[in-house]
Amino acid sequence: MTSARARAYNRYPVRQRQLCWAHLRRDFQAMVDRGGAGAAVGESVLEHTAGLFGWWHWGRDGTWSRATWHRSMRGLRPSFRRELVAGTQRACTKTAATCREVLALEPALWTFVRLPGLEPTNNAVERALRHPVQGRKTS
């Protein structure tokens, strides 16, 4: 299950969840947009996110073998974690809180690496639900 960080999903075990990296990317861009000490943290985690999406597409379309993709992801994880930890210590209050929240759900960042076929975003689900949601909002 790929989801945002909404509290409603907290009843599910973290290792059974996949956080939506598209939602995370928006949160990381907000860090940059706020400026100050959090901007550097936001830029760094956005750079990691861009790499993640690029590598995921290469793995998905067959440009990279699954083994190559796994090796690359193993290298990305600790580096990304270090940036989040740094963000908890040297960023503005809001950025530090976001970094702590993401770190608390860290296993849910990487479920798509463990489970073949799982995507790092919930875009497909959101597209499938778009028309029913629009109908509910307009009725």
TADA-V516506 format. One record per run of one state. SS is the DSSP state (@ for helix, = for strand, . for the rest). FROM is the first residue (numbers start at 0). TO is the last residue. If there is no record, write none. Layout:
# TADA-V516506
ss->SS from->FROM to->TO
ss->SS from->FROM to->TO
This chain:
# TADA-V516506
ss->. from->0 to->0
ss->= from->1 to->2
ss->. from->3 to->5
ss->@ from->6 to->10
ss->. from->11 to->12
ss->@ from->13 to->15
ss->. from->16 to->16
ss->= from->17 to->18
ss->. from->19 to->19
ss->@ from->20 to->33
ss->. from->34 to->35
ss->@ from->36 to->59
ss->. from->60 to->64
ss->@ from->65 to->89
ss->. from->90 to->91
ss->@ from->92 to->103
ss->. from->104 to->104
ss->@ from->105 to->108
ss->. from->109 to->109
ss->@ from->110 to->113
ss->. from->114 to->121
ss->@ from->122 to->137
ss->. from->138 to->138
